[in-house]
Amino acid sequence: MTMYQVFVRGIEGKTIPVEVANSEYEFNATTALQIKRKLIAKLPANAAREEKMRALFANRQLRDTDKLFDNGITNKSTILIVLQGGSS
């Protein structure tokens, strides 16, 4: 079985593989918010919160509702995550 994944760069200065889906259809329908949540599950507790994360691909900020397919993101693409500062 093929595992579709993306690489996330930026958190803790590392590139982290994130398993996204088991099918191309499911991968293409995945949203930026779902990627953030999968990434958070791989990080140490309290490392980051999804509302502080900004996902970037090809110099474009992804909205939480943006689907991977609609932004040209394919299997094994790299997404940059930056943390937005400020107090909460």
C-alpha positions in Angstrom: 0.0 0.0 0.0 1.3 3.5 -0.9 1.4 6.1 1.8 1.0 9.6 0.6 2.9 12.2 2.6 4.2 15.7 2.7 7.4 17.0 4.4 6.9 19.9 6.8 9.8 22.2 7.4 10.1 24.9 10.0 9.0 23.6 13.3 12.0 23.1 15.6 14.3 23.7 12.6 13.6 20.3 11.3 12.0 18.7 8.3 9.3 16.2 9.5 7.5 13.7 7.3 3.8 13.7 7.8 1.7 10.8 6.6 -1.4 12.2 5.0 -3.5 9.5 3.3 -3.6 6.0 1.8 -5.0 7.1 -1.5 -4.4 9.8 -4.0 -8.1 10.9 -3.8 -7.9 11.3 0.0 -4.5 13.1 -0.3 -5.9 15.6 -2.8 -8.9 16.3 -0.6 -6.8 16.9 2.5 -6.9 20.5 3.9 -4.1 22.6 5.3 -5.8 22.5 8.7 -5.7 18.7 8.6 -1.9 18.8 7.8 -1.4 21.1 10.8 -3.3 18.7 13.1 -1.3 15.7 11.9 1.9 17.7 12.5 0.9 18.7 16.0 0.3 15.0 16.8 3.9 14.3 16.0 5.4 17.2 18.1 6.1 17.3 21.8 3.2 18.5 24.0 2.7 22.3 23.8 5.2 22.7 21.0 2.7 24.6 18.8 -1.0 25.3 18.5 -2.7 25.1 15.1 -4.1 28.7 15.3 -0.5 30.0 15.6 0.7 28.0 12.6 0.9 29.5 9.1 1.4 27.0 6.2 3.2 28.2 3.1 3.7 26.5 -0.2 5.3 28.0 -3.3 5.5 31.4 -1.6 1.8 31.4 -0.9 0.0 31.2 2.5 -2.5 28.4 2.7 -5.8 29.0 4.3 -7.0 26.3 6.7 -9.7 25.3 4.2 -7.4 25.1 1.2 -7.1 21.6 -0.3 -3.7 20.2 -1.3 -4.8 19.4 -4.9 -6.0 23.0 -5.4 -2.6 24.4 -4.5 -0.5 22.0 -6.6 0.7 20.1 -3.6 1.6 16.5 -4.5 3.0 13.4 -2.7 6.3 14.2 -1.1 6.0 18.0 -1.5 7.5 20.2 1.2 5.3 22.7 3.1 6.8 25.4 5.2 5.2 26.1 8.6 6.0 29.3 10.4 4.7 30.2 13.9 2.9 33.5 14.3 4.1 35.4 17.3 2.0 37.3 19.9 0.5 36.6 23.2 -2.7 34.7 23.9 
